[in-house]
């Protein structure tokens, strides 16, 4: 075997988590770094993967070299072949690299590498079914053309609402107030200037403000969140129609927000995930290199 250690990576649009193990599966350390979306920024994704791994090695308090580590990475955007290839074309210091999407890694971990379905709703959103034939994905097309219900989507919808409220097209709201206060803006032009170059992770940073306003019964925030719920119900219906007997997991940073709001047909099918996406990525990579 040409590696002595394996690091499982769960890389999303906001942060990258690393779980370092020896070849016997003993946990040695964990680490966290920045965004790791290979479709948005392949080089940034590599930097985050390496930094998270180095952080895990530091926590392990052992002299571990990356050239002795098998990289098992579940990364946002890796479901898009061209984005994955762009990422893999960048030189890396690991012994071997096995890269799958963060969606697939999360599904494998959630169901202990057994058949199951999963909806992930964090900075982005997507769903998949895993069975003996492999994965069947739904969504996951990226922030610009998809990712409904996600943190980035919530943030974008909120900014649109604030601009419409400035124009008098939509009524004033608590959501507008807390966003303007947080971003320190008082005019539409200031807000447009500030957000002109926002990426998915930047809009995702606004999502907690939407959730806060929603919990405070703000009508504008309730309308946005309910649109997200509607999409997740449609996504869940599509999963159940395809594989009605499979258990479904709902994971991601917004899972706790949406879970109580889903339609009974969807919520009654939900089960708790067994393990993390990092574990799922490690299981897959070990199988590839067995």
C-alpha positions in Angstrom: 0.0 0.0 0.0 1.4 3.4 -1.0 -0.2 5.4 1.7 -0.3 5.2 5.5 -3.1 7.6 6.3 -6.4 8.7 4.8 -8.1 12.1 5.1 -11.8 12.4 4.5 -12.9 15.8 3.2 -16.4 17.4 3.2 -15.9 20.5 1.1 -18.8 22.8 0.6 -19.4 26.4 -0.6 -18.7 27.9 2.8 -16.2 25.6 4.6 -14.1 22.5 4.2 -13.9 19.8 7.0 -11.2 17.2 7.3 -11.1 13.9 9.2 -7.7 12.2 9.4 -7.4 8.5 10.1 -4.7 5.8 9.9 -5.2 2.9 7.6 -7.0 0.9 10.4 -9.7 3.6 10.7 -8.4 5.1 14.0 -9.2 8.8 14.1 -6.2 11.0 14.5 -7.3 14.6 14.0 -9.8 17.0 12.5 -9.4 20.3 10.7 -11.5 23.1 9.1 -10.7 25.6 6.4 -12.5 27.8 3.9 -14.7 27.1 0.8 -14.1 24.1 -1.4 -16.4 24.4 -4.4 -14.4 23.1 -7.4 -16.8 24.6 -9.9 -16.6 28.1 -8.4 -12.8 28.2 -7.8 -10.7 25.1 -8.2 -7.5 26.6 -6.8 -9.3 27.9 -3.7 -10.8 24.4 -3.3 -7.3 22.9 -3.3 -6.0 25.5 -0.8 -8.9 24.7 1.5 -8.4 20.9 1.2 -4.7 21.2 2.0 -5.2 23.7 4.8 -7.9 21.6 6.4 -5.7 18.5 6.2 -2.7 20.3 7.6 -4.9 21.5 10.5 -6.0 17.9 11.1 -2.4 16.8 11.1 -1.5 19.5 13.6 -4.3 18.2 15.9 -3.0 14.7 15.5 0.4 15.8 16.9 2.2 13.4 14.6 4.9 14.1 11.9 2.6 13.1 9.0 3.6 14.0 5.4 0.9 14.7 2.8 2.8 12.3 0.4 1.8 9.5 2.7 -1.9 10.4 2.8 -4.8 9.2 0.6 -7.1 12.1 -0.2 -10.8 11.0 0.0 -12.6 14.2 -1.0 -16.3 14.9 -1.3 -16.4 18.4 -2.9 -19.2 20.8 -4.0 -19.3 21.0 -7.7 -17.5 17.7 -8.3 -20.6 16.3 -9.9 -19.9 18.5 -12.9 -17.2 16.6 -14.9 -15.4 19.6 -16.3 -15.2 21.3 -12.9 -13.8 18.1 -11.3 -11.3 17.7 -14.1 -10.1 21.3 -13.7 -9.6 20.6 -10.0 -7.7 17.4 -10.6 -5.4 19.0 -13.2 -3.9 21.1 -10.4 -0.8 19.6 -8.9 -1.3 18.2 -5.5 0.9 16.7 -2.8 -1.1 13.7 -1.7 -0.2 10.0 -2.3 -3.5 9.4 -4.2 -6.6 11.4 -4.7 -10.2 10.1 -5.0 -12.7 12.9 -5.6 -16.5 12.6 -5.6 -19.2 15.2 -5.0 -20.0 16.3 -1.5 -23.6 15.1 -2.2 -22.4 11.5 -2.9 -20.0 11.5 0.1 -22.8 12.7 2.4 -25.2 10.0 1.1 -22.6 7.2 1.5 -21.9 8.4 5.0 -25.5 8.9 6.0 -26.5 5.3 5.0 -23.3 3.5 5.8 -22.6 2.9 2.1 -26.0 1.1 1.8 -28.9 2.1 -0.5 -30.6 5.3 0.5 -31.6 8.8 -0.6 -30.3 12.2 0.6 -31.2 15.9 0.3 -28.5 18.3 1.2 -29.3 21.9 1.9 -26.4 24.1 3.0 -24.7 26.9 1.0 -26.0 24.9 -2.0 -28.7 22.3 -2.4 -29.1 19.0 -4.2 -30.5 15.4 -3.8 -29.4 11.9 -4.8 -30.5 8.3 -4.6 -27.9 5.5 -4.2 -28.6 1.9 -5.0 -26.9 -1.1 -6.6 -26.8 0.8 -9.9 -25.0 3.8 -8.4 -26.2 7.4 -7.9 -29.1 9.3 -9.5 -28.8 13.0 -8.8 -31.3 15.8 -8.8 -30.3 19.5 -8.7 -26.8 20.5 -7.7 -26.4 22.7 -10.8 -24.8 25.6 -9.0 -25.8 28.8 -7.5 -26.4 30.8 -10.7 -28.9 28.4 -12.2 -30.1 26.3 -9.3 -29.6 25.6 -5.6 -33.1 26.6 -4.6 -33.8 26.6 -0.8 -30.0 26.8 -0.1 -28.3 29.4 2.1 -27.0 31.2 -1.0 -30.5 31.2 -2.4 -32.0 32.5 0.8 -29.4 35.3 0.9 -30.0 36.3 -2.7 -33.8 36.3 -2.3 -33.4 38.5 0.8 -31.2 41.0 -1.1 -33.8 41.2 -3.8 -36.5 41.8 -1.3 -34.5 44.6 0.3 -34.0 46.3 -3.1 -37.7 46.0 -3.9 -38.6 47.4 -0.5 -36.3 50.4 -1.1 -38.2 51.0 -4.4 -41.6 50.7 -2.6 -42.5 47.6 -4.7 -42.6 45.4 -1.6 -43.5 46.6 2.0 -40.9 47.4 4.6 -40.0 44.5 6.8 -37.9 43.3 9.7 -35.8 41.4 7.2 -34.9 44.6 5.4 -34.0 46.3 8.7 -31.7 43.6 10.0 -29.9 43.2 6.6 -29.4 46.9 6.2 -28.1 47.1 9.8 -25.8 44.1 9.4 -24.4 45.3 6.0 -24.4 49.0 7.0 -26.3 50.3 4.0 -29.0 52.9 3.8 -29.7 53.0 0.0 -30.4 50.6 -2.8 -27.3 51.9 -4.6 -25.1 51.1 -1.6 -26.5 47.6 -1.4 -26.0 47.0 -5.2 -22.5 48.2 -5.0 -21.7 46.1 -2.0 -23.2 42.9 -3.4 -22.1 43.3 -7.0 -19.3 40.7 -6.8 -20.9 38.4 -4.2 -20.3 34.7 -4.6 -22.5 31.9 -3.3 -20.7 31.9 0.1 -21.2 35.6 0.5 -25.0 35.3 -0.1 -24.9 32.3 2.2 -23.6 34.5 5.0 -26.9 36.4 4.8 -29.0 33.2 5.3 -28.8 33.4 9.2 -30.4 36.8 9.0 -33.3 35.4 7.0 -33.7 32.6 9.5 -33.7 35.1 12.4 -36.3 37.2 10.7 -38.4 34.0 9.9 -38.3 33.0 13.6 -39.4 36.5 14.5 -42.5 36.0 12.3 -41.4 38.5 9.6 -43.8 38.2 6.7 -41.1 38.7 4.0 -38.8 36.1 5.6 -41.7 33.6 6.0 -42.5 34.0 2.3 -38.9 33.3 1.2 -38.5 30.3 3.5 -41.9 28.9 2.4 -40.7 29.0 -1.2 -37.7 27.0 -0.1 -39.9 24.5 1.6 -42.0 24.1 -1.5 -38.9 23.3 -3.6 -37.7 20.7 -1.0 -41.1 19.1 -1.0 -41.0 18.8 -4.8 -37.4 17.4 -4.5 -38.6 14.9 -1.9 -41.5 13.8 -4.0 -39.2 13.2 -6.9 -37.0 11.0 -4.7 -39.9 9.0 -3.3 -41.4 8.4 -6.8 -38.1 7.1 -8.0 -37.3 4.9 -5.0 -40.3 4.8 -2.6 -38.7 2.1 -0.3 -35.4 4.0 0.3 -34.8 5.9 3.6 -34.2 9.6 3.1 -31.8 11.8 5.1 -31.9 15.6 5.2 -28.5 17.1 6.0 -26.7 20.4 5.7 -26.6 23.7 7.7 -30.3 24.5 7.0 -31.6 21.0 7.7 -32.9 21.8 11.2 -34.7 24.9 9.8 -36.5 23.1 7.1 -37.2 19.6 8.6 -40.2 20.7 10.7 -41.7 22.5 7.8 -41.8 19.7 5.2 -44.9 18.0 4.0 -45.9 14.9 6.1 -45.2 12.5 3.2 -41.6 13.7 3.1 -40.9 14.2 6.8 -42.3 10.7 7.6 -39.6 9.2 5.3 -36.7 11.0 7.0 -34.1 9.1 9.1 -31.1 10.3 11.0 -27.7 10.0 9.2 -25.4 7.3 10.5 -22.1 9.0 9.7 -20.7 12.2 8.2 -19.7 13.0 4.7 -16.1 12.6 5.7 -16.7 9.0 6.6 -18.6 8.4 3.4 -15.7 9.8 1.3 -13.2 7.6 3.2 -15.2 4.5 2.7 -15.5 5.2 -1.0 -11.8 5.9 -1.5 -10.7 2.8 0.4 -13.0 0.7 -1.8 -11.4 2.3 -4.9 -7.9 1.5 -3.6 -8.6 -1.9 -2.1 
